[in-house]
Amino acid sequence: TLGSISGIVFNDTDGDGVKDVGENGVTDWKLKISGLLVDSTLTDENGGYVFTDLFPGVYSLNLEVQTDWEQTVPLAPSIYPVTITSGATVTDKNFCVFKYSSVSGLVF
């Protein structure tokens, strides 16, 4: 029986790796899966994603991090290894990202 992997990608505004109130999902972030299947998908309007129709086996799941952002979860090597057993529904493979801010000014 086929299985699935799902989770969310959210803006970890305080960089602690935990989804707190007010830390929203990010839209249109690309996730890649490899193993018995090689595919990619984009997050939805709530930061959610799902890979379905997965044969039992071992997969690697990673996030394509956008410019000026850092991934806080999972840490290096920044990939989730996932084993799918027959009919397994693996949830909560969440990715946390943190956007760098900048400060500018003039010294005179």
Sequence and secondary structure as in RCSB ss.txt:
>XXXX:A:sequence
TLGSISGIVFNDTDGDGVKDVGENGVTDWKLKISGLLVDSTLTDENGGYVFTDLFPGVYSLNLEVQTDWEQTVPL
APSIYPVTITSGATVTDKNFCVFKYSSVSGLVF
>XXXX:A:secstr
  EEEEEEEEE TTSSSS  TT  B SS EEEEESSS EEEE  TTSEEEEEEE SEEEEEEE   TTEEEEES 
TT EEEEEE TT EE    EEEEE         
